[in-house]
Amino acid sequence: MVKQVTNLKQLLEAAAEAFADRTAIVCGERRVSYAELDEAANRVANALLNLGVRKGDRVAMLIANSLEFVSIYFGTIKAGAIPVPLDVRYRVDELYLVCGNCQPKVLVAESDLLEPVVPVLSRLESIEHVIELDGRYGGRFPSYREIMANGSAAKVDIELKPDDIGVISYTSGPTRQPRGVVLTHRSLVFEATVSGDEFQQTEEDRMMMFALPMYHMFGMASVMLGSIRKGSTLIIVPGTGRSISSFLETIERERGTMYLGVPYIYALAINVAEREGIKFDTSSVRLWGSGGATLTIDIIEKFKHHYGADVLDIWGLTESVSHITHHPPADRRKIGSTGKALPGWEIRVADDSGKLLLPNRTGEIVVRGPIMAGYYNNPQATAEVIKDGWLQTGDLGYMDEDGYLYLTGMKKDMLILKGQNIWPGDIEEVLCRYYKVAKVAVVGIPDRLRGEIVGAVVELKKGFDATEQEIRNFCQSRMADYKLPKKVFFTSSLRGITANKISKKKLEDYLSDVPSLVSYLNRKEGPP
């Protein structure tokens, strides 16, 4: 039995005490016990303190899913500092904006990810130390191994209060100004505990982690922290280019028992089954869960047909510390619903004036519970979404008479690609900097596997010509790869629309006049 905890430092230490010799993490060929993970976190903490890191300082992490991510995350916590996990796909502009907002004292990055950071280091005066994870960047920066050699394994005696900041997690917003979601230790411990309880997770479980980044709140809180809270083994399938088949093979080899992912992964698994048949034994998995985007009934039914298992659809957002809904085991499953409110959460549906709506009436979903403390250094944005303790989610939906929630859309102009939220304005702002572009409308184009892909409808300035690849090349170094327009369509006029002020609600009126887009949308979709 793991004792009660009030902060993330205690969360890991309690697991190390209760499950010292049990395997905490499997990552490729590497396996570490809970005692070894706790010791590694202590070494990171002491190394950071030796560098002058103090309570409340920010430590930015540009690291993909790995054992090092976990030890550096908890080492930062143990030092009293605040981890700021960054999207490893960020490019120069995005890194500059985010680091400019959170002002980290230390940046820990994988060698391969340092390239976009180096050009802006001189302008990020808050960064006093850069640590290279694997020491392959020509020796310009000290390596993680060198720093760890200077870190004692002794426990660090730093007091952490439940309402201290536990993490800053960046999410998309309606402007290019980054929104750093501030989550307290109290909220993160609550999510880890309730998540594990909801899934009836124990130390016997083997949680699979594939294609769900640890820097994403779903992966960080529900998967990583939830598993450590319950003493489960976290099995990381490393690398971003691994195929769905390698994931399924790892499940068979490691006898995984749980997996939380996004609908895109389930669509890929169905695609493999339809093309190649079932090659791997996944019967050890007792729970499949999905979040981050709408899980269609088609995916639910086809996955059940091919793999003989139900997929639970859950809902939440970064500002709510991952997920808010669940499917009570004793209740009858309602296909198409994301479930009921988790213990500790309240969910309501309201109209534009804030008036509560009756069951089965669609409106904005608002929630109350252990929500974020606010957006880092952005009180105005915080006030826009937190009103009288209720978080305005921007998601549209309705609740039935039994309290089950159904999602119907989004109030805001947002695209969702493989479970990743993308604001069209971010991409439009970059494209409008290109000297040939007069106006641009970024749209979500329906896609069988991904849900949506990013499309850009471009009006060029008079006298200029451009190609689709030319537009994509301009974007390449200026935005994360998942934001890159997959398709670019050209039109002679985006009539009556001001550059960089495109509303998705207006697009239907005039995009029907863009022949290349109409042709693409009417195509017969082949294999991905």
C-alpha positions in Angstrom: 0.0 0.0 0.0 1.5 3.4 -1.0 1.1 6.0 1.6 -0.7 9.3 1.1 1.3 12.1 -0.5 0.8 15.8 -1.1 3.5 16.6 -3.7 5.4 14.9 -6.6 8.6 14.5 -4.6 6.7 12.4 -2.1 4.9 10.6 -4.9 8.2 9.1 -6.3 9.7 8.5 -2.8 6.6 6.7 -1.6 6.7 4.4 -4.6 10.4 3.8 -4.1 9.8 2.9 -0.5 6.9 0.6 -1.3 8.2 -1.0 -4.5 12.0 -0.6 -4.2 13.0 -3.7 -6.2 10.1 -3.7 -8.6 10.7 -2.6 -12.2 9.7 1.1 -12.6 10.6 1.7 -16.2 11.4 -0.4 -19.3 12.8 1.6 -22.2 14.2 -0.6 -25.0 16.9 -2.8 -23.4 17.1 -0.7 -20.3 15.3 -1.6 -17.1 15.4 0.3 -13.8 13.8 -0.4 -10.4 11.9 2.2 -8.4 14.9 2.5 -6.0 17.2 3.1 -8.9 14.8 5.7 -10.4 14.6 7.6 -7.1 18.4 7.6 -6.8 18.8 8.9 -10.3 16.3 11.7 -9.5 18.4 12.5 -6.4 21.5 12.9 -8.5 19.8 15.2 -10.9 18.4 17.3 -8.0 21.8 17.7 -6.4 23.5 18.4 -9.7 21.0 21.2 -10.4 21.5 22.6 -6.9 25.3 22.6 -7.6 24.5 24.7 -10.7 22.8 27.3 -8.6 19.2 26.3 -9.2 16.9 27.4 -6.4 13.3 26.8 -5.5 10.9 28.2 -8.1 13.5 28.3 -10.9 12.4 26.9 -14.2 14.2 24.0 -15.9 13.2 23.6 -19.6 13.3 20.0 -20.9 13.6 19.4 -24.7 13.5 15.6 -24.4 11.5 12.8 -26.0 10.0 9.9 -24.1 12.9 8.2 -22.3 14.2 7.1 -19.0 16.1 10.4 -18.8 12.9 12.4 -19.2 11.5 10.7 -16.0 14.7 11.1 -13.9 15.2 14.8 -15.0 11.5 15.6 -14.4 11.6 14.2 -10.9 15.1 15.5 -10.2 13.9 19.0 -11.1 11.0 18.5 -8.7 13.3 17.3 -5.9 15.5 20.4 -6.3 12.4 22.5 -5.7 12.5 23.8 -9.3 9.7 23.7 -11.9 10.0 21.4 -14.9 8.9 22.9 -18.2 8.6 20.0 -20.7 8.8 21.4 -24.3 7.4 19.9 -27.5 10.4 18.3 -29.2 9.0 19.4 -32.5 9.3 23.1 -31.7 11.4 25.2 -34.2 13.3 28.5 -33.6 10.4 30.9 -33.3 8.3 28.6 -31.0 11.3 27.9 -28.7 12.1 31.6 -28.5 8.5 32.5 -27.6 8.0 29.8 -25.0 11.4 30.3 -23.3 10.9 34.0 -23.4 7.7 33.5 -21.4 8.8 31.0 -18.8 12.4 32.4 -18.4 14.2 29.1 -17.6 17.5 29.1 -15.8 18.5 25.7 -17.2 17.8 24.0 -20.5 18.3 20.2 -20.8 18.1 19.0 -24.4 18.8 16.1 -26.6 21.8 16.7 -28.8 19.7 16.3 -32.0 17.2 18.9 -30.8 19.7 21.6 -29.9 20.0 22.9 -33.5 16.9 25.2 -33.3 17.9 26.4 -29.8 21.4 27.6 -30.5 20.4 30.6 -32.7 18.3 32.1 -30.0 20.5 31.4 -26.9 22.1 34.8 -27.0 18.6 36.4 -26.8 17.4 34.2 -24.0 19.3 35.8 -21.1 17.6 33.8 -18.4 19.3 30.6 -19.5 22.5 30.2 -17.5 23.2 26.6 -18.3 22.6 24.3 -21.2 23.0 20.6 -20.6 23.3 18.2 -23.5 21.6 14.9 -22.9 23.9 12.7 -24.9 27.0 14.8 -25.5 27.1 14.8 -29.3 27.0 18.5 -30.0 30.7 18.9 -30.4 31.4 19.4 -26.7 30.1 22.9 -26.7 27.8 22.2 -23.7 28.4 19.9 -20.7 26.7 16.5 -21.0 24.1 15.0 -18.8 26.6 12.3 -17.8 29.1 14.9 -16.7 26.5 16.8 -14.7 25.3 13.5 -13.1 28.8 12.6 -12.0 28.7 15.7 -9.8 25.4 14.9 -8.3 25.2 13.1 -4.9 22.7 10.3 -4.5 21.7 11.8 -1.1 18.1 12.9 -0.6 17.4 16.6 -0.9 15.7 18.3 2.0 13.5 20.9 0.3 10.0 21.6 1.5 7.3 21.5 -1.2 3.8 22.6 -0.5 0.7 21.3 -2.2 0.0 24.6 -3.9 3.6 25.1 -5.2 3.9 25.0 -9.0 4.5 21.4 -10.1 4.8 21.9 -13.8 4.3 24.5 -16.6 2.9 22.9 -19.7 2.5 24.8 -22.9 -0.6 24.6 -25.0 -2.0 26.2 -28.2 -4.0 29.4 -27.9 -5.9 31.9 -30.1 -2.8 34.2 -30.4 0.8 33.5 -31.0 1.6 34.4 -27.4 2.4 31.1 -25.6 0.1 29.8 -22.9 1.9 28.1 -20.1 -0.6 26.1 -18.1 0.4 26.3 -14.4 -0.4 23.1 -12.5 0.2 22.7 -8.8 1.5 19.6 -7.0 -2.0 19.2 -5.5 -3.6 19.0 -8.9 -1.0 16.6 -10.3 -1.1 14.3 -7.3 -4.9 14.3 -7.5 -4.8 13.3 -11.2 -2.2 10.6 -10.7 -4.3 9.1 -7.8 -7.7 9.4 -9.4 -6.5 8.2 -12.7 -5.0 5.1 -11.2 -8.1 4.4 -9.1 -10.4 4.9 -12.1 -8.4 2.3 -14.2 -8.1 0.0 -11.1 -4.3 0.1 -11.7 -2.0 -1.8 -9.4 1.7 -2.7 -9.1 1.0 -5.8 -11.3 0.1 -3.6 -14.3 2.4 -2.9 -17.2 1.4 0.4 -18.8 2.5 0.8 -22.4 3.6 4.2 -23.6 3.7 4.6 -27.4 3.1 7.7 -29.6 1.9 9.7 -26.6 4.6 12.3 -25.6 5.5 12.7 -21.9 5.5 16.5 -22.5 1.8 16.2 -23.3 -0.4 16.3 -20.2 -2.2 13.0 -21.1 1.1 11.2 -21.2 2.7 13.0 -18.3 -0.1 12.9 -15.8 -2.4 10.0 -16.7 0.3 7.6 -17.9 3.6 8.5 -16.3 2.5 9.9 -12.9 -0.5 7.5 -12.6 1.8 4.5 -13.1 4.3 5.7 -10.6 1.6 6.5 -8.1 0.4 2.9 -8.3 3.8 1.2 -8.5 3.1 -0.1 -12.0 5.8 -0.8 -14.7 5.9 1.9 -17.4 7.0 0.4 -20.7 8.3 3.1 -23.1 8.5 2.2 -26.8 11.3 4.7 -27.7 11.7 6.6 -30.9 9.3 8.7 -32.9 9.6 6.7 -36.1 8.5 3.3 -34.7 5.7 1.6 -36.5 2.4 0.5 -35.1 3.6 -3.1 -35.7 6.6 -2.6 -33.5 4.3 -1.3 -30.8 2.0 -4.4 -31.1 5.1 -6.6 -31.0 6.3 -4.9 -27.8 2.9 -5.5 -26.2 3.2 -9.2 -27.0 6.9 -9.4 -25.8 6.4 -7.4 -22.6 2.8 -8.6 -21.8 1.5 -5.1 -21.5 -1.8 -4.8 -19.6 -2.8 -1.1 -20.2 -2.6 1.4 -23.0 -3.8 5.0 -23.2 -3.4 6.7 -26.6 -5.1 8.9 -29.2 -7.7 7.8 -31.8 -5.0 8.0 -34.6 -3.1 5.0 -33.0 -6.3 2.9 -32.9 -7.0 3.8 -36.6 -3.5 2.7 -37.5 -4.0 -0.6 -35.6 -7.2 -1.2 -37.5 -5.4 -0.4 -40.8 -2.7 -3.0 -40.0 -5.3 -5.6 -39.2 -7.2 -5.0 -42.4 -4.1 -5.1 -44.5 -2.0 -7.8 -42.9 -4.2 -9.6 -40.4 -3.5 -10.0 -36.7 0.1 -11.0 -36.2 0.7 -10.2 -32.5 -1.0 -11.4 -29.4 -2.4 -8.4 -27.5 -4.7 -10.4 -25.3 -2.7 -9.4 -22.2 -4.1 -5.8 -22.4 -7.0 -5.5 -20.1 -7.7 -1.8 -20.7 -7.5 0.3 -23.9 -8.2 4.0 -23.5 -8.3 6.9 -25.9 -8.3 10.7 -25.4 -7.1 13.9 -27.1 -9.6 13.8 -30.0 -13.0 12.4 -30.9 -13.1 8.6 -30.9 -15.5 7.7 -33.6 -18.0 4.9 -33.4 -16.5 3.4 -36.5 -13.1 3.1 -34.8 -14.7 1.6 -31.7 -16.5 -1.0 -33.6 -13.7 -1.9 -36.0 -11.1 -2.2 -33.1 -13.5 -4.5 -31.3 -14.0 -6.6 -34.4 -10.2 -7.1 -35.1 -8.8 -7.1 -31.6 -11.7 -8.3 -29.5 -11.5 -5.4 -27.1 -13.4 -2.2 -26.1 -11.8 1.2 -26.2 -12.8 3.6 -23.5 -13.2 7.2 -24.7 -12.2 9.8 -22.1 -12.1 13.5 -22.2 -10.1 16.4 -20.7 -7.6 19.1 -21.5 -4.3 20.4 -20.3 -6.0 23.0 -18.2 -7.8 20.3 -16.3 -4.7 18.2 -15.7 -5.5 15.6 -18.3 -8.8 13.9 -18.1 -12.1 14.7 -16.4 -14.5 11.9 -17.4 -14.5 8.1 -17.0 -16.8 5.1 -17.5 -17.8 3.6 -14.2 -17.2 -0.2 -14.4 -20.7 -1.0 -12.9 -22.5 1.2 -15.5 -23.7 0.1 -18.9 -21.3 1.4 -21.6 -22.8 4.2 -23.7 -21.1 4.1 -27.1 -20.3 7.6 -28.4 -20.1 9.1 -24.9 -16.9 10.2 -23.1 -18.4 9.0 -19.8 -19.3 10.7 -16.5 -17.4 13.2 -14.4 -14.6 11.7 -12.3 -14.8 12.0 -8.5 -13.8 15.5 -7.6 -15.0 17.1 -10.8 -18.2 18.9 -11.8 -19.4 19.2 -15.4 -22.0 21.6 -16.7 -23.2 22.7 -20.1 -24.1 26.3 -20.6 -25.2 28.7 -23.4 -23.3 31.8 -24.5 -24.8 33.8 -21.6 -23.6 31.3 -19.0 -27.1 29.9 -18.4 -27.1 26.2 -17.6 -28.8 24.0 -20.2 -31.2 21.1 -19.7 -30.1 17.5 -20.6 -29.6 16.8 -24.3 -29.2 20.5 -25.2 -25.8 21.5 -26.8 -23.7 24.3 -25.3 -20.2 25.0 -24.0 -18.8 22.5 -21.5 -17.6 24.2 -18.3 -15.9 22.3 -15.5 -14.9 22.8 -11.8 -12.4 20.8 -9.9 -8.5 20.7 -9.5 -8.1 22.9 -12.6 -5.0 24.9 -13.5 -3.9 27.8 -11.3 -3.8 29.9 -14.5 -1.6 30.7 -17.5 2.0 31.6 -16.6 2.5 35.4 -16.5 -0.8 35.9 -18.4 -3.6 37.1 -16.0 -5.7 38.4 -18.9 -5.8 35.0 -20.7 -6.5 33.3 -17.3 -9.5 35.6 -16.6 -10.9 34.8 -20.0 -11.3 31.1 -19.3 -11.7 30.9 -15.5 -14.9 32.5 -14.2 -16.1 32.1 -10.6 -13.9 29.0 -10.3 -15.4 27.4 -13.5 -13.1 26.6 -16.4 -14.6 27.5 -19.8 -13.3 24.6 -21.9 -14.2 25.9 -25.4 -15.5 22.4 -26.2 -19.2 22.0 -27.2 -21.4 19.1 -26.1 -24.4 17.9 -24.1 -25.1 15.7 -21.2 -27.9 13.1 -21.1 -30.3 12.5 -18.2 -27.8 10.0 -16.6 -24.9 12.5 -16.6 -23.0 11.1 -19.6 -21.2 13.6 -21.7 -21.2 13.7 -25.5 -18.9 16.0 -27.5 -20.2 17.7 -30.6 -17.5 20.2 -31.6 -15.4 23.1 -30.6 -16.4 26.7 -29.9 -13.0 28.0 -30.9 -11.3 27.8 -34.3 -9.1 24.8 -33.6 -7.7 21.9 -35.6 -7.0 18.5 -34.0 -4.3 16.4 -35.7 -3.5 13.0 -34.1 -4.8 14.4 -30.8 -2.7 17.5 -31.0 -4.5 20.9 -30.8 -3.4 23.4 -33.5 -4.6 27.0 -33.7 -5.0 28.0 -37.4 -3.8 31.6 -36.5 -0.4 30.3 -35.6 0.2 29.0 -39.1 -1.6 31.9 -40.8 0.7 34.3 -39.0 3.8 32.6 -40.3 2.6 32.2 -43.8 1.6 35.9 -44.0 5.3 36.8 -43.5 6.2 35.3 -46.9 6.8 38.1 -49.3 4.6 36.4 -52.0 1.6 35.8 -49.8 -1.3 38.3 -49.7 -3.8 36.3 -47.6 -4.2 32.8 -46.2 -6.8 30.6 -44.7 -5.7 27.6 -42.7 -8.3 24.8 -42.6 -8.7 21.3 -41.3 -9.2 18.8 -44.1 -11.0 15.5 -43.1 -8.6 12.6 -43.1 -9.5 8.9 -42.5 -6.6 8.1 -40.2 -5.5 11.4 -38.7 -8.9 13.0 -38.2 -7.8 16.2 -39.9 -4.7 17.3 -41.8 -3.6 20.9 -42.1 -4.5 22.6 -45.4 -3.6 26.2 -46.4 -5.6 28.2 -49.0 -3.3 30.9 -50.3 -4.0 34.1 -52.2 -0.7 35.4 -53.7 0.2 39.0 -54.3 -0.3 40.3 -57.8 2.5 39.4 -60.1 3.8 36.5 -58.1 3.7 32.7 -58.6 4.5 30.1 -56.1 4.5 26.3 -55.7 3.1 24.1 -52.9 6.6 23.0 -52.0 7.9 26.5 -51.9 5.2 27.5 -49.4 6.0 24.4 -47.3 9.8 25.1 -47.5 9.2 28.6 -46.0 7.3 27.1 -43.1 9.8 24.3 -42.5 12.2 26.1 -40.2 9.5 28.3 -38.6 7.1 25.9 -37.0 6.8 22.4 -35.5 6.5 19.7 -38.2 2.9 18.7 -37.1 1.8 22.3 -38.0 3.2 22.2 -41.5 0.5 22.4 -44.2 0.1 19.0 -45.7 -1.7 20.5 -48.6 -1.5 24.0 -50.1 -4.3 25.3 -52.4 -4.1 28.5 -54.4 -6.9 30.9 -55.2 -7.1 34.2 -57.0 -9.1 35.8 -54.2 -10.0 35.2 -50.5 -12.6 37.9 -51.0 -13.5 40.2 -48.1 -11.1 38.6 -45.7 -8.3 40.4 -43.9 -4.9 38.7 -43.8 -4.4 36.6 -40.6 -8.0 37.2 -39.5 -9.7 34.2 -41.1 -12.6 32.7 -39.2 -13.4 29.0 -39.8 -17.1 29.9 -39.7 -16.7 32.0 -42.9 -14.7 29.5 -44.8 -17.7 27.4 -46.0 -19.0 30.4 -47.9 -16.1 30.9 -50.2 -13.8 27.9 -50.2 -16.3 26.1 -52.5 -14.9 28.3 -55.2 -11.3 26.9 -54.9 -11.3 24.1 -57.5 -8.2 22.3 -56.3 -9.6 22.1 -52.8 -13.0 20.8 -53.9 -11.3 18.2 -56.1 -9.1 17.1 -53.2 -12.1 16.8 -50.8 -14.1 14.8 -53.4 -11.3 12.3 -54.0 -11.6 8.6 -53.2 -9.4 8.1 -50.2 -6.8 5.4 -50.8 -4.3 3.8 -48.4 -2.5 6.3 -46.2 
